[in-house]
Amino acid sequence: MRLTTLTVATIFLGFMASPTADATVIFYDSRSAFEAAVGASIADDYSAPAYATINGADNQMDKVFGETRYDTTGFRNANTVSPNIFGFDGPAYCAGCNGSFILDFRHTSVGTARGVFGVGFDFVNNGDPFYTAFITFGDRSSVNVPVPMEFQPTTGFFGVTSDLLIGTIALGLPDGGTTQSGFFAIDNLTIAAADPPDSIPEPSTIALLCTFIGLGAFLFGNRPREQL
């Protein structure tokens, strides 16, 4: 199910910095919906053998896949790629698994210097604080999007597309704030080309309504739960 379009996002994110009014920004909690909405894309499942040789340094992490630049902001140079990150069936990525980080998409082979059309990834968001995605677009506007809690052994999906292009996504505290707490990890990082497909189907009114109600409950009524 597609999470929401800008019209709905303006309602529940109205107190945060938001993209320009005529922009189209769509969020997804379904990988199939995200992949159906984007054109050409590339994906990193973190299985490249070179990941096993990095010592955590950001510049080493950048070079393996070569399509994303990493900045570990909680624990510096603490990139971790491992098949033993709980919640995933295979290799996954975290910044020390308890630290914030920034993904930079302004230097890819499928985008432009302003970013890419779409980004999606599987995630585990399990801890205190629960992480926020602080997205900066190609026009330098930005938005905070609380990432739903997702406890192991299941994973969630987070995706976003925008005709503004997505430059960076900081995962941590709102407004790109850093943290050395919580637990956040990702897998199957998918980057979509800067040119969107000719036609992106709009979500149904019912789907949007149900999603808005669910997100409203998460944002305004949800309380952190203790991990068993």
C-alpha positions as CSV (number, residue, x, y, z in Angstrom):
1,M,0.0,0.0,0.0
2,R,1.3,3.4,-0.9
3,L,1.8,5.4,2.3
4,T,0.6,8.9,1.2
5,T,0.8,11.6,-1.4
6,L,1.9,15.2,-0.6
7,T,-1.7,16.3,-0.1
8,V,-2.0,14.0,2.9
9,A,1.6,14.5,4.0
10,T,0.8,18.2,4.3
11,I,-1.8,17.4,6.9
12,F,0.2,15.2,9.2
13,L,3.5,16.9,8.6
14,G,2.2,20.4,8.6
15,F,4.3,21.4,11.6
16,M,7.6,20.3,9.9
17,A,9.6,21.7,7.1
18,S,7.9,20.6,3.9
19,P,8.6,20.6,0.1
20,T,7.2,23.3,-2.2
21,A,3.5,23.2,-2.6
22,D,3.5,22.1,-6.3
23,A,5.8,19.2,-5.7
24,T,4.7,15.5,-5.8
25,V,6.1,13.5,-2.9
26,I,4.8,10.0,-2.3
27,F,5.6,7.6,0.5
28,Y,5.3,3.8,0.4
29,D,5.2,1.1,3.0
30,S,5.0,-1.6,0.3
31,R,8.0,-2.6,-1.9
32,S,5.8,-3.9,-4.7
33,A,3.9,-0.6,-4.9
34,F,7.2,1.3,-4.8
35,E,8.8,-0.8,-7.6
36,A,5.6,-0.5,-9.7
37,A,5.9,3.3,-9.5
38,V,9.5,3.7,-10.5
39,G,11.3,3.2,-13.7
40,A,14.9,1.9,-14.0
41,S,16.5,1.2,-10.6
42,I,19.5,-0.3,-9.0
43,A,19.6,-2.2,-5.7
44,D,22.2,-3.1,-3.1
45,D,21.6,-6.2,-1.0
46,Y,24.9,-5.8,0.8
47,S,26.1,-9.2,-0.4
48,A,29.2,-7.9,-2.3
49,P,32.3,-9.6,-0.9
50,A,34.1,-6.3,-0.6
51,Y,31.8,-5.4,2.3
52,A,33.6,-8.0,4.4
53,T,36.9,-6.1,4.1
54,I,35.8,-2.7,5.2
55,N,36.9,-1.5,8.7
56,G,33.9,0.7,9.1
57,A,35.3,3.8,7.4
58,D,32.8,5.9,5.5
59,N,35.0,6.3,2.4
60,Q,35.5,2.5,2.2
61,M,31.8,1.9,2.5
62,D,31.1,4.4,-0.3
63,K,33.3,2.6,-2.8
64,V,31.8,-0.9,-2.6
65,F,28.5,-0.3,-4.4
66,G,29.6,3.1,-5.6
67,E,26.0,4.5,-5.8
68,T,25.5,5.8,-2.2
69,R,27.7,7.8,0.1
70,Y,27.5,7.0,3.7
71,D,28.1,9.3,6.7
72,T,27.9,7.7,10.1
73,T,26.9,10.5,12.4
74,G,26.4,8.7,15.7
75,F,29.4,6.6,16.0
76,R,31.9,7.9,13.5
77,N,33.2,5.5,10.8
78,A,31.1,2.7,12.3
79,N,29.6,1.2,9.1
80,T,28.6,-2.4,9.7
81,V,27.6,-5.0,7.1
82,S,26.9,-8.4,8.5
83,P,24.7,-11.5,7.8
84,N,24.1,-11.6,11.6
85,I,22.0,-8.4,12.0
86,F,18.9,-9.7,13.7
87,G,15.7,-9.3,11.7
88,F,17.2,-10.0,8.2
89,D,17.7,-13.3,6.4
90,G,20.9,-12.2,4.8
91,P,23.5,-9.4,4.9
92,A,22.2,-6.0,6.0
93,Y,23.6,-2.6,7.0
94,C,23.6,-0.5,10.1
95,A,25.8,2.3,11.5
96,G,27.1,0.4,14.5
97,C,23.4,-0.8,14.8
98,N,22.9,1.9,17.5
99,G,23.9,5.0,15.6
100,S,22.4,7.6,13.2
101,F,23.7,7.9,9.6
102,I,23.1,9.8,6.3
103,L,22.5,8.2,2.9
104,D,23.6,10.6,0.1
105,F,22.2,10.0,-3.5
106,R,23.7,13.0,-5.3
107,H,26.6,11.0,-6.9
108,T,24.8,8.0,-8.5
109,S,24.9,6.7,-12.0
110,V,21.1,6.9,-12.3
111,G,20.5,10.4,-10.9
112,T,21.7,13.9,-11.1
113,A,23.8,16.2,-8.9
114,R,20.5,17.0,-7.2
115,G,19.5,13.4,-6.4
116,V,17.4,10.5,-7.6
117,F,13.6,10.1,-8.2
118,G,13.1,7.3,-5.7
119,V,14.6,5.6,-2.7
120,G,13.4,2.5,-0.9
121,F,14.7,0.0,1.7
122,D,13.7,-2.7,4.0
123,F,14.3,-1.8,7.7
124,V,14.2,-2.7,11.3
125,N,13.4,0.2,13.7
126,N,13.5,-1.1,17.2
127,G,14.6,1.0,20.1
128,D,14.5,4.2,22.0
129,P,14.4,6.6,20.2
130,F,12.6,5.2,17.2
131,Y,14.2,6.7,14.1
132,T,13.0,9.5,11.8
133,A,13.9,9.9,8.1
134,F,14.9,13.5,7.5
135,I,14.7,13.9,3.7
136,T,16.4,16.7,1.9
137,F,15.2,17.2,-1.7
138,G,16.9,18.6,-4.8
139,D,15.6,22.1,-4.2
140,R,17.0,22.0,-0.6
141,S,13.5,21.7,1.0
142,S,13.2,19.0,3.6
143,V,10.7,17.0,5.6
144,N,10.8,14.8,8.7
145,V,9.0,11.4,8.4
146,P,8.7,9.3,11.5
147,V,9.6,5.7,10.5
148,P,7.2,3.2,12.0
149,M,8.5,0.9,14.6
150,E,9.3,-2.6,13.3
151,F,10.4,-5.3,15.7
152,Q,12.5,-8.3,14.8
153,P,12.1,-10.8,13.4
154,T,10.0,-9.0,10.9
155,T,11.0,-6.1,8.7
156,G,9.2,-3.0,7.3
157,F,9.6,-1.1,4.1
158,F,10.1,2.6,3.6
159,G,10.0,4.2,0.2
160,V,9.7,7.7,-1.2
161,T,9.5,9.2,-4.7
162,S,9.6,12.9,-5.7
163,D,9.9,15.0,-8.8
164,L,12.0,17.3,-6.7
165,L,14.6,14.4,-6.5
166,I,15.9,13.0,-3.2
167,G,19.3,14.3,-2.3
168,T,19.9,12.8,1.1
169,I,18.1,10.8,3.8
170,A,19.3,11.2,7.4
171,L,18.2,8.4,9.6
172,G,18.2,9.3,13.3
173,L,16.6,12.1,15.2
174,P,14.3,14.8,13.6
175,D,16.0,17.4,11.5
176,G,19.1,15.2,11.0
177,G,19.8,15.1,14.7
178,T,22.4,12.5,15.7
179,T,22.1,9.6,18.2
180,Q,24.0,6.7,19.6
181,S,20.9,5.0,20.8
182,G,18.1,2.9,19.4
183,F,18.5,0.2,16.8
184,F,18.0,0.8,13.1
185,A,19.2,-1.3,10.2
186,I,18.4,-1.5,6.5
187,D,18.7,-4.0,3.6
188,N,17.9,-4.1,-0.2
189,L,18.6,-0.4,-0.7
190,T,16.9,0.5,-4.0
191,I,17.6,3.7,-6.0
192,A,15.4,4.8,-8.8
193,A,16.5,6.8,-11.8
194,A,16.0,10.5,-11.9
195,D,13.5,10.3,-14.8
196,P,10.2,9.0,-13.4
197,P,8.0,6.7,-15.6
198,D,5.5,8.5,-17.9
199,S,2.6,7.6,-15.7
200,I,2.5,7.0,-11.9
201,P,-1.0,5.6,-10.9
202,E,-2.6,7.5,-8.0
203,P,-3.6,5.6,-4.9
204,S,-7.3,5.0,-4.4
205,T,-9.3,7.3,-2.1
206,I,-10.0,4.3,0.2
207,A,-6.3,3.4,0.5
208,L,-5.3,6.9,1.2
209,L,-8.0,7.3,3.9
210,C,-7.1,4.1,5.6
211,T,-3.4,4.9,5.4
212,F,-4.0,8.4,6.8
213,I,-6.0,7.1,9.7
214,G,-3.3,4.5,10.4
215,L,-0.5,7.1,10.3
216,G,-2.5,9.5,12.4
217,A,-2.8,6.8,15.0
218,F,0.9,6.1,14.9
219,L,1.9,9.8,15.1
220,F,-0.5,10.9,17.8
221,G,-1.6,7.8,19.7
222,N,1.2,5.4,19.6
223,R,3.5,4.8,22.5
224,P,6.9,3.0,22.5
225,R,6.7,-0.6,23.6
226,E,9.4,-2.4,25.5
227,Q,11.3,-5.0,23.5
228,L,10.8,-8.5,24.8
